[in-house]
Amino acid sequence: MQTSHSWDLDLVVIGGGSGGVRAARMAAARGAKVAVVESKAMGGTCVNVGCIPKKLYSYAAGYAEAFEEARGYGWQMPETITLDWQALKAARAQEISRLNGIYEGLMRNANVERIAGKGRLTDAHTVVVSADGADVRTLTASHILIATGGTPVHPELPGSEHVIVSDEMFDMAQLPRRLVVVGGGYIGCEMASIFHGLGVQVSLLHRGDQILRGFDDEVRSFVAEEIRKSGVDLRLKAEVKAITCDAASGERTLTLADGTELKADQVLYATGRKANVVGLGLEALGISLDKSGAIVVDAQLATSQPSVHALGDVVGRMELTPVALAEAMAWVDHIWGPTPGKTARVMDYDNIPTAVFTHPQIGTVGLTEAQARERHGAVRIYRSDFKPLRHTLSGRSERCLVKLVVDDASDKVVGLHVVGADAAEITQGFAVAIKAGATKAVFDQTIGIHPTMAEELVTLREVSRK
């Protein structure tokens, strides 16, 4: 696509996270003149306060479990093993800093101009950059891409100043002895599992009937039971009415709707995320937002202003880093054309695998049982839950679950769900098969690797229910 010579640039990207950086690099590789505007460290939520630090802390929590299990395998372990919280934080910070540098380097190497500051749109082709409260640059471009991501929602209740959100969890000054996590979504459940593993006494409060809304119902119940068995105080239908804090000790007191009180050294609210749209100037341009505050875009990620596009968490379709990356590549192909000799990529939101890094992990791809019944009518369910071989000697009571959802008419496997160690790694491989349209017959013809948990997915023969 040719660009009018009246613009300084072909593309201005607002947001230096995964999606924005990928779009900037790919557009620059097509010969576009590109700038990226970012006010914070490069890498966005995933690198700085999301996927990467979360997984590192999940590994840290896993060592505590491994130390405990080792005794069952004959290892003589000291009675007391302690975590150096400051050392863990420092190691995490060093790795995040390294990744920030890599992202900066990606921009330099792609000849993308990196501009520090906050961007706001003043018209459909103009971005004004501000830093320290003052306007420092005005950029004009043929295309503007908003990739500003999302941010945790702060609660509105008496005493909300005494809570923190997920962004602050990785760098708390001290590891709390008692932590209350409010919110039963994947972030709340992950944080509860991780910090319990790090030795913290954790209570997880969720106002709904079951945690992990949106996931397969059987998986939700199974994981709730495993989380409880691990020692997390999981309370359903629990709602916080107010929080107070003792000025001297810092102890928080949560008053629940049923009148009970809960004491904690720290309170994490993980009750949702919202799109980062404040201060972008969208209202003046008439760019539409949906009821959750996310930017409304069409199939080509265009807003109601044809020259302004948006992708990633700020559009709220599937808030996953690989989805933002895929959207970026499809968008660049749409605007500048595909790489010579390649077919233009199109974003497909079906059968996107995902994982929840609770302890035990969840891996899932395709439809839940309820979704499959709604979409296909007659379905067959194959499932098994069992104690994995590892725990026959470890002494732990943790169980794992594998489940296949099969469309009865076509025999296609339309949903796959795993709960257990390395569930994410297992699910990634099977996601290829699901994407390729594998049938249950193909699963049955596949030889398993023995002894593994994953082999259960190709040895499920008995229908659990129809």
Rosetta blueprint (number, residue, H / E / L):
1 M L
2 Q L
3 T L
4 S L
5 H L
6 S L
7 W L
8 D L
9 L E
10 D E
11 L E
12 V E
13 V E
14 I E
15 G L
16 G L
17 G E
18 S H
19 G H
20 G H
21 V H
22 R H
23 A H
24 A H
25 R H
26 M H
27 A H
28 A H
29 A H
30 R L
31 G L
32 A L
33 K L
34 V E
35 A E
36 V E
37 V E
38 E E
39 S L
40 K L
41 A L
42 M L
43 G E
44 G H
45 T H
46 C H
47 V H
48 N H
49 V H
50 G L
51 C H
52 I H
53 P H
54 K H
55 K H
56 L H
57 Y H
58 S H
59 Y H
60 A H
61 A H
62 G H
63 Y H
64 A H
65 E H
66 A H
67 F H
68 E H
69 E H
70 A H
71 R H
72 G H
73 Y H
74 G L
75 W L
76 Q L
77 M L
78 P L
79 E L
80 T L
81 I L
82 T L
83 L L
84 D L
85 W H
86 Q H
87 A H
88 L H
89 K H
90 A H
91 A H
92 R H
93 A H
94 Q H
95 E H
96 I H
97 S H
98 R H
99 L H
100 N H
101 G H
102 I H
103 Y H
104 E H
105 G H
106 L H
107 M H
108 R H
109 N H
110 A L
111 N L
112 V L
113 E E
114 R E
115 I E
116 A E
117 G L
118 K E
119 G E
120 R E
121 L E
122 T E
123 D E
124 A L
125 H L
126 T E
127 V E
128 V E
129 V E
130 S E
131 A E
132 D L
133 G L
134 A E
135 D E
136 V E
137 R E
138 T E
139 L E
140 T E
141 A E
142 S E
143 H E
144 I E
145 L E
146 I E
147 A L
148 T L
149 G L
150 G E
151 T E
152 P E
153 V L
154 H L
155 P L
156 E L
157 L L
158 P L
159 G L
160 S H
161 E H
162 H H
163 V L
164 I E
165 V E
166 S H
167 D H
168 E H
169 M H
170 F H
171 D H
172 M L
173 A L
174 Q L
175 L L
176 P L
177 R L
178 R E
179 L E
180 V E
181 V E
182 V E
183 G L
184 G L
185 G L
186 Y H
187 I H
188 G H
189 C H
190 E H
191 M H
192 A H
193 S H
194 I H
195 F H
196 H H
197 G H
198 L L
199 G L
200 V L
201 Q E
202 V E
203 S E
204 L E
205 L E
206 H E
207 R L
208 G L
209 D L
210 Q L
211 I L
212 L L
213 R L
214 G L
215 F L
216 D L
217 D H
218 E H
219 V H
220 R H
221 S H
222 F H
223 V H
224 A H
225 E H
226 E H
227 I H
228 R H
229 K H
230 S H
231 G L
232 V L
233 D E
234 L E
235 R E
236 L E
237 K L
238 A L
239 E L
240 V E
241 K E
242 A E
243 I E
244 T E
245 C E
246 D L
247 A L
248 A L
249 S L
250 G L
251 E L
252 R E
253 T E
254 L E
255 T E
256 L E
257 A L
258 D L
259 G L
260 T L
261 E E
262 L E
263 K E
264 A E
265 D L
266 Q E
267 V E
268 L E
269 Y E
270 A L
271 T L
272 G L
273 R E
274 K E
275 A E
276 N L
277 V L
278 V L
279 G L
280 L L
281 G L
282 L H
283 E H
284 A H
285 L H
286 G L
287 I L
288 S L
289 L E
290 D L
291 K L
292 S L
293 G L
294 A L
295 I E
296 V L
297 V L
298 D L
299 A L
300 Q L
301 L L
302 A E
303 T L
304 S L
305 Q L
306 P L
307 S L
308 V E
309 H E
310 A E
311 L L
312 G H
313 D H
314 V H
315 V H
316 G L
317 R L
318 M L
319 E L
320 L L
321 T H
322 P H
323 V H
324 A H
325 L H
326 A H
327 E H
328 A H
329 M H
330 A H
331 W H
332 V H
333 D H
334 H H
335 I H
336 W H
337 G L
338 P L
339 T L
340 P L
341 G L
342 K L
343 T L
344 A L
345 R L
346 V L
347 M L
348 D L
349 Y L
350 D L
351 N L
352 I L
353 P L
354 T E
355 A E
356 V E
357 F L
358 T L
359 H L
360 P L
361 Q L
362 I E
363 G E
364 T E
365 V E
366 G E
367 L L
368 T L
369 E H
370 A H
371 Q H
372 A H
373 R H
374 E H
375 R H
376 H H
377 G L
378 A L
379 V E
380 R E
381 I E
382 Y E
383 R E
384 S E
385 D E
386 F E
387 K L
388 P L
389 L L
390 R L
391 H H
392 T H
393 L H
394 S H
395 G L
396 R L
397 S L
398 E L
399 R L
400 C E
401 L E
402 V E
403 K E
404 L E
405 V E
406 V E
407 D E
408 D L
409 A L
410 S L
411 D L
412 K E
413 V E
414 V E
415 G E
416 L E
417 H E
418 V E
419 V E
420 G L
421 A L
422 D L
423 A H
424 A H
425 E H
426 I H
427 T H
428 Q H
429 G H
430 F H
431 A H
432 V H
433 A H
434 I H
435 K H
436 A L
437 G L
438 A L
439 T E
440 K H
441 A H
442 V H
443 F H
444 D H
445 Q H
446 T L
447 I L
448 G L
449 I L
450 H L
451 P L
452 T L
453 M L
454 A H
455 E H
456 E H
457 L H
458 V H
459 T L
460 L L
461 R L
462 E L
463 V L
464 S L
465 R E
466 K L
